[in-house]
Amino acid sequence: MRKTACCAVLALLMTVLGLFGVAAYAEITPLPLDDDTVYGYELREGSFLSEQEYKDESIHAVVEYFEYDHVNCIQVTVKVADPSQLRTTKSTARFDDQEMVKAALMSKKANAVLAINGDFFKHHPFGYTIRQQYVVRKRLIEHAAGKYDVLMIDDKGDFHVVKKASTESAQAYEDQMNAEGRHIVNSFTFGPTLILDGERQEFNQELWQADGRAQRIAIAQVDELTYMVFQCDGATEDRTGLTLNAFADMMLSRCDHIRVAYNLDGGGSTHVIFGGEKLNDNRDVRQICDILYFASIDAPEGGE
């Protein structure tokens, strides 16, 4: 699908969600931002318009399959009604163990419309990591300082990045957000930032092994409460997939007005789960410890 068709899908999503209106918003209740054990409503069979589209009064998600540079790719465009629908959860009740589970189990538990892997935070002693407003750690020191970009998602659902962050620079950014009346709900320590305000970003090619072909995944914000997930197939040992620069170029070929696109843990950790079904192929698929997901808050008739 060409960029014009992709933009048409995005325009359709914007129009459909715009039709929610005041009456529809009165039917939905935001989820708490400070509790990762509260999940969305169960998905309704009637809300699946096809195997590639889900729509209810609070969310509209469309899956697209395409090829780029002879590599199979997936794009999912999601528009939600409320920031609380973009959420995270983890493999167990604890933040400080290293337990891993199948991503599909976390997705099912969370009633996710769309779920993707996070940044493997339980297995890193460092990071500027906040999950559903719970501070896991603020530790970007020694070899981690000035290396990773930190993605911050605020309580309005907007993306912010602190490039090559240190503990101090990330904290200063958070402090400024707080002063402006915004608060971080979720943050990730990985990266790099691939696109910012529609421009492909420069990053340390050697540090990120950017020239290697691999399976990759990224999360992007393209408009208010409107997001895209991009994924490409590949296997590192076979030198298949896309380089990091090509991956960024692929995203811009699909949508030229991306506000922020942020790279997440790829390879065998890559997961795109839609309606409980894993869409992407990876030969070395592994269990993971966290997901980022989109939830429905369209309560069933008579539901609480």
N, C-alpha and C positions, 0 to 999 in steps of 0.2 A: 504494500500500500504506500502510495506516495505521500509526501508531507501534506499536500492539500487535502487528501482524504483523511489523514490523521487529524488535521485541524478541524475538519468537518465533524469528526467524532467528538472532539473536545467541545465544539460549539453545541452539538446536540446535548451532551451531558450538562453543559451550563444552562441550556434552555429548560431541560427536564427538571433539574434541581431548582431552577428559578420558579417553576410552576408550583413548588411546595406552598409558597405563600404563607400568609399569617395563619390560615385555617390549618394547614398541614403542620406547621411548627407547633401548634397547640396540642397536637397529638403525640408528640415525641418529648422525651425527657432525657437531658444529657446524663451521661455516666459520670461518676466521681473521678476527678483527675488524680486523686491521691491514694488510689487503691487498685493494685494490679490484679486483685482476685475478683473484681467485679467485671463481668464480661457482657458482651452484647446479647441481644435476643437471638433465639434459635432461628436459623434461616428457613424461609418458607419455600416449599417446592414451587408454588405458583409465582414466586418472584424471580425465578430463573427463566428469563425470556428465551434463552438458548443455553448451550453448554459454554458459551463465551460471554454471557451477559446476565447481570443480576440487577434488579431495580425494585426498591420499595420507597416508602415515603421519606426515608432518611439517607439513602445511599444509592448510587448508580455506578456500576463497575462494568467495564468492557475490556475483554481480552482480544488482542490481535497477534497473529503469527505472521512472520515475514522472514526474509533472508537479507543479510547484509554481508557483502564480501564472501558469499557462498557459505555463510554461517547461519544456522537456524537461530532465530531470536524471538523473544516475546516482549510485548508491551501491554501493560494493564493501566488504563486510565480510570481514576476513581474520583468522584465528587461526593462529598459528604455534607450534611446539614449542620453539623456541630463539631467543634474541635475535639471533643471528648471521644469521638469515634476513631481517632488515630491513636492507637494504644500499644503497649508492650506487655508481655508476660514472659515468664521464665520456666525452666524445667521442673523446679521444685518450689516449695514454699520459702526456701531460704535463698538469700543473696550471696552467702559466703561458702557454699559448697561448690563442687565441680561436676555435679551430676549432669549427664546429657541424656536426652530422650529423642525420639523421632519427632521431627517438626510437625508431622501430621497430627500427632497426639496433642501437642500444644494448640494447634489450630482448631482441632475439634473441641477441646476443652473451652476455648475462648469464643466459640461460635463465630469464627472469623469468616467474613466474606472473602477477604484476600489476606494472606499471611506470607511474610518473607522472613528470611533469617536476619538476625541482628549482627552484633559485632563480637560474639564469643566472649563477652565480658567476664564471665566467671573464671575463665582460664588465664586472665591477665592480672598481674599484681599492680598494674598501673592503669590510669585512665581518668577522665573527667566524666564520671558515669552517674547519671540520675535516671531513675525509672519510676514513672508515675509519681513524681515529686519526692521520691525517697532517694536520699543521697547514698549511693553505694560506696563511692570513693572519689576523692579529689586529689589525685596523685599523678602528676606528670613531672617526674624528676629523672635525673641521671640520663640514661640513654633514651628515655621516652620524651624528655623535654624538647620542644621545638621540632618534633618529628611528625606527629599526627595532627590532622585537622579534626576539630571537634564540631560535630553537628548538634545544635540545640534546637529543640522544637518547643515553642512557647504555648501558653494557654489559649492563644488565639489560633493555634494550628500553623503558625508561620515558622519557616526554617531560617536559621542563622548559622553561620560558620565562623569559627575562630581558626585561622590557618596557622599551621606550625605552632600549635598552642603549648604554653607552659601552664602550670597550675595558676600562676599569678595572672597571666593574660586572660585565661578562661574565666577566672573569678572576677576580674575587672569588667569583663564583658557582661557577666551575669549581674553584677552590681548595677551596671548602667541600665540593663533591662529592667531590673527591679525598680530603679528610680523612675523609669518611664511607665511603671504600672504593669509590666509584663513579667511573667514568671516561667521558668523552665519546667516543663513536665517530663520530658525525656531528652537525654543526651547520649551521644555515641562517640567513641574514640576509635576512629579507623581512618577512612578516607583513601585517597585524597579527595578534595573537592574537585569535581570534574568540570562543572559549568557554573558560572556565576553571572547573573544578569545577561544571559544569552551568549556569553563568551566562554570558549574553552580555556581552562586555566593551565598555567605552567606549574609543573611539579618536578620533584627530583626523580628523573627517569630510572636511575640505578637503584635508589632506595626502594622504589615500588616495583622493580622488575617490570617496568612498563612495556618493554619490547617483547616480552614473552607472550605467546598466545595462550589464553586460558578461558575457562568459563567465568563469567563475571555477572554482578548484579548491582544495581544502583537504585536509590530512591530519589525522587525529584518533586519539587513543588513548582507548579506552573501558573497557579492563580490562587485566589482566596479559596481555601478549603478544597483545592483541586490538585491532584497529585498524579504522578506517573511512576510506575516501576518498569525498569528495563533490565532484560536478562539476555545473555548470549550463551549458547552451548559451547562446549569445548572440554578438552582434557589436557592438563599440563604435560603429562608424560608423552602424549602424542603430538604436542606442540600444535594443538588445534584450538580454535576459538578466536578471540580478538585481542589485539594489543590494547593497552589502556587508552592510548590516543585514538585508536580506531573505534573503541567503545564509546568514547565521548563524541566523536564525529558521527557515529551512528545515531546517538540521541538527538543531536542537532539536526540531522537529516530528517528526523521524524517530527520535531517540534522546535521551532527557532525562538521561542519566547520562554525558555526555561529559566526560572528565577535562581534555583539552586539544584544541582544534581550532585549527589554524594555517593561515593563508592563504599560498598559494604563487603563483608567477608565472602569471597568467591570460592572457586574450586568445588570440592565435595560438600562444602557448607551451603552451597547455593540452593535455595528453595523458593519456588513460586507455587503457592497452594491456593487454589480458587475453589470455593465451595467444598472444601475438604479433599479435593483431588490435586495431587502434585502434577504440575504441568510440564516442568522441564526435565530433561534427561541428564543424568550425570552418573557415569560408571562407578565413581568412587564416593557415592553419596554417604554421608556420615551423620551421626546424631549430633544435635546441637543443644545449646543451653538457653537460647532466648529467641523470641520472634517479635517482629513489629507487625501489627495487623490493623485492619479496618473492620469495624463492627457496625451492626445495624442497631438502631435505637427506635425502630418502628415497632411499638408494642402490639402484640396480637389483640384482637378484639376481646375485651373483658380482662386483659392482662394487666398486671401492676407495673 
